[in-house]
Amino acid sequence: EEIVERFVRPGIGRLISLMRDVLGDGVDEKTVARCAFSVHFQIVSMSLARLPVCDVGTVFGAGLMQATCEEMTEHAVTFLMAGIDKIANTATGSKAS
């Protein structure tokens, strides 16, 4: 528990703060925390499963998912940012770009 309090919670707190800044004032704290969790989960998943993530053709079919780790990372960032943009724009009443 001490490790979580000293090392994990501060990082998660910074991620939540960053997510709050990105999403803007119109987004409630529950949604901010869920978005931060989604980003955290994506990063952890890709870190822990580097080989399976970069060899997704084994699971999804070789012709469909051939990609380098860099390409998969770029896709993950694009996918996450589109979701974050949608949530932020929904909260402010703007249309997604």
Number of C-alpha atoms within 10 A of each C-alpha: 6 7 8 10 10 10 10 12 12 12 13 15 13 12 19 21 15 14 20 21 11 14 22 16 12 14 16 12 12 9 15 24 18 13 21 22 16 15 20 14 12 15 14 12 12 17 11 10 11 12 11 13 19 19 19 18 15 14 11 11 11 12 9 11 15 16 16 13 17 10 12 18 17 12 12 16 15 12 12 16 14 14 15 20 17 17 21 23 18 14 15 14 10 11 10 12 7
